[in-house]
Amino acid sequence: MNPIPSLCLALLLGASLSAQAAGDGSRREMLQERMQERIKAMDGNGDGAISHEEYMAHAEQQFQRLDANHDGRITQDEIGKLRQQAQQAQQRQGGQFP
């Protein structure tokens, strides 16, 4: 299994599951909106569907973002640093990070 599309799909599904698990309706709505924004961002030609090419292009962009040292591998350290940055950004905005 190619890890790039799996990673991208995991990010989308994670947002969906977080939205479902959230007890607060407004938080759930916010997370669902974020997921819709991500899907819209993947739809490069705006036809309302994500083609294989669009999906793979987005997955490649995500991989490049996660591979901080650009060695062609994503390590636990890189993921941990990214998560820490996301938590800090959420705290600055007054939100909670799941």
N, C-alpha and C positions, 0 to 999 in steps of 0.2 A: 504494500500500500504506500502510495506517495505521501510523505508527511506534510507537504505544503497544502494541498486541498483539505486534508484532515484537520490541520491547524486552523484554517480559515473557517471551516464548518464548525469546529469546536467553539470558536469565538462567537459565531452567530447563535449557536444553540445555547451557549452559556448566557448570553443576554436574554434569550427567551426564557430559559429556566429560572433565571434570577427574577424576571418579571412575574412569573407564575408564583414563585415562592414568596415574594414580597407581600407582607400583610397590608400595607398601606396602599390604597387604591391609586393615589396620586403618584407614588413611587413606581407602581406597576405600569401606569400609563407612560411615565417618563422613560422607563426602560424599553417599553414597546416602541415608543417613538424613536429612540436611539437605534433599535434594531431595524426599523423601517428606513431610517436615514442611512444605515450601513448598506442595506440591500439596494437602496436607490443609488448610492455611491458606486456600487459594483455594476450597475446597469449602465454601462458606458454609452450605449446608443439611445437610451431612453425609451426603449420599446416595451417596458414593463416586465421584461423577463431577463434572466441572467443566463447568457450562453456559456458554454464550456470555456470559450476563449476569455470572456469577461471574468469568469470565476477564477481561472488560472492566473490571469494578469493581476487580479486583486490578491490572490494567494501569494504570488511572487513579491508583491509590494509589502505584504505583511511579513514575509520571511526576511526580506531585506531590513525592515524596521527592527525586527527582533534580533537579528544577527548583528549585534552592536560592533563587533570587531571585524566583521566581513570576512570571516574565515570559512564560510560555507556551512557552518554548524551553529545550532542554537543550543546553548548550555543552560543548565539550571541557574548558574550565576547570572547570565544575561536575562533570563526570565525573572529572577528575583529582583534584579535592579529595576527592570521595567515596572514590575508590580509596586515596588517601593516608590518609584516616581509617580505612578498613578495614584497611590494612596496619598502622597503629599499634595498632589494637585487637588484631589477631592477635599482634603482637609482645608486647603486654602479657600476653596469655594464653599466651605461650610457643610459639605455633604459627607456621607458615609461611603466607604468602599466595601463592596460585598466580600 
